[in-house]
């Protein structure tokens, strides 16, 4: 039995929502993964009279496809979709059966209007919390458009295929046999990449906002909720909800919630914002801000939005080391998410650059998967909390190098080593390894502001205790500001402060 009692009870409730009959075509042999896959499919089919099973020969074994009766929908799972992908399986069962997806109608129309043949393959790991969004988006596209198919491929189940394609980061998506994209993507981003995007006129025709929030992380979501609760015209422009939170696995210091995970919190942020009368503009990037009678915000698609006040909550991203080989070998052994990409380095030697909490947590996680981990820290001592250091030093397959400077990540088509300088004597040394995980802190997403807003030397927006910037009517909140502490709960509080500050500004002006 692959499913525990609690999951089976939850699944039974979901399967009651199925609307029509479905057929699972199963391609299995005698290997262990095939046996587990057959057991899983049998367990699920036994829970609903609407699910039928048919042995078949699909292009990969072990795999199974989820179809309407008499019609191939193009939704295939190569590998066992448990872990983070279990939700992808449940949604596929419901949506193939005829259950309407919780997606805006304009996106459904965009998908149905795509012409041509599109055969997607997504390579994932079951521990990757960024992969399900891509898998679920491509599955939905396959269900809605007969010209689109999608196969989810678990890299651990198809190691030879993954290695032959040199895939060292997940999710990695291929389209019609050619590389399409790598990394987390929303449905809107996939559609935009295919050339199917929202009409620019729908942005230009919008009435001016009272408050326009830029960014959909904890600070932006909080600001949008607080502004909307004041009954004023509120809009939010977000590349994606959650921001950096989407890259966070375990969250144990979000007060009143003992434990949650980044993607789950990001979904809750979006759900909360959507409960209010907020004009949500997803998958949009802002490229310019200018103060005129109103504040004008130009999007990368050329549209211009106008607002009486603006709250900047663009967050931060992982900082690059900035050494030769890093950019060239990104997704070819250079990685930033140990949870997502760690399983692809099973049995290999890797390095972690950074001795803060995120670096040491990454090293501890990776030590349970890889052959050996080398931690490189620039300072003479690690900066991580004592409890993490104690755990790290207890592990037999970890080496810690302190007071060293990364010089170069080496390799041609994939990483084969790292060179560093011993800062005590200037000696250059080289380690042979197959992966490098960069964990050296954050850099604010504020370059696009150029000289319009006052920032400090780190690029952080300078704000007062109300979140106000040096430009009247422009506020900022969260990790893009000079707040000394970058924490989810602090970002949420600063988003609320900025919204209240903006509302106060509107009353007084």
Secondary structure by P-SEA (a helix, b strand, c coil): ccccaaaaaaaaaaaaaccbbbbbbbbbcccaaaaaaaaaaaaaaaacccbbbbbbbcccccbbbbbcccccccccccccccccaaaaaaaaaaaaacccccccaaaaaaaaacccbbbbbbbbbccccccaaaaaaaaaaaaacccbbbbbbcccccaaaaaaaccccccbbbccccccccccccaaaaaaaacccccaaaaaacccccbbbccccaaaaaaaaaaaaaccbbbbbbcccccccccccccccccccccccaaaaaaaaaaaaaccccccccccccccccccccbbbbcccbbbbbccbbbbccccccccccccccccccccccccccccccccccccccccccccaaaaaaaaaaaacccbbbbbbccccccccaaaaaaaaacccbbbbcccccccccccccccbbbbbccccbbbbbbbccbbbbccbbbbcccccccccccccccbbbbccccccccccbbbbccccccccccaaaaaaaaaaaaaaaaaaaaac
